[in-house]
Structure formats: C-alpha cells, structure tokens
Amino acid sequence: MMSGVSTSAEQQPAGSPLTLYLVKRLELVIRALLDDALRPLGLTTLQYTALTVLEASGALSSAQLARRSFLRPQTMHEMVLALEKRGLIARTPKPGNRRVLLAGLTETGHRLLADCAPAVAKVEDALLADLSPGQRATFREGLQHGILALGALSEHRRSQEA
C-alpha cells in the first residue's frame, strides 16, 4: 500500500474473485446469450457489434471499425467482406483519399438492426431486471468508469511503445 491508497485486492473480501474476472465472466455470458438471440437473424455478436458501431458513427474505414469493435484489423477485414456480400454494408471511396474505403450501413443493414432490437433488449432486460433504477445507474456508471480508466491506461501504454 502506497501513500495511504489501498489496492483493489486489499479492498476485496478474502476469497472473492477479482472484479476483472467478474467482468470477463459477464462478457462471456452476454456474448453467449446474444449469439443465441441473434443466430435466427443470421448474425453473430461480433457482426452485430460492428453494425451498431456503424449505425452510431456513420461510415468508417475497416481500421476504424476494427478499433471501435474491439477486433484485429484482419478479422474486421474478413467481416466487412462478409457483411458487404450480404448487402448489410456498402463501401465507398473516402473523399480526398480514394484508396480508403468507408463502410456504411445499407437500408438492409438498418432494417436488420431494427429486427435485432427486441432480442437484444431481452438480454439487457434480463441483466438489469432485479436492479432498482438507482442500482442500474450506479452499475452503468461503474462500467463507464472502468472503460474510461482502462482506456486511458491502454492509450498511455501505446503512446509509450510508439
């Protein structure tokens, strides 16, 4: 313990799993449930994530989409080709740099995401069902804090490596 600040391991009851372990377990359960919910619609959780990123952000390059979807560029390239073949996204040259192709949702992609919404909502509702509105807000705030804190750490490490 340094400067009166305790570590997370010191704050946890003996024998309790690390918060990181709990978050990973939650991610795995969510992914399995979403895969099951999305399978009848012909999507995987990773494909759904990429499509929702495009819906929220607008057209992106494959590299940008990979970063925002938490995938390696090669994996995203293969996914973009598959989604394009299905007519869910279309790629167009970027104005000012025609070598970069921007992927954007097609009308078919927008419709499929709308079709996915009820199935995804059921999973989210199940996650939050037994929490009060205040607990839901606190849970979301804690997750957002973790994302920002570890995102900043990741950016710092990458800048050190460059």
Buried (B, 14 or more C-beta within 10 A) or exposed (E): EEEEEEEEEEEEEEEEEEBEEEBEEEEEEBBEBBBEBBEEEEBBBBBBBBBBBBBEEEBBBBEBBBBBBEBEEEEBBEBBEEBBEBEBBBBEEBEEEEEBBBBBBBEEBBEBBEBBEEBBEEBEEEBBEEEEEEEEEEEEEEEEEEEEEEEEEEEEEEEEEE
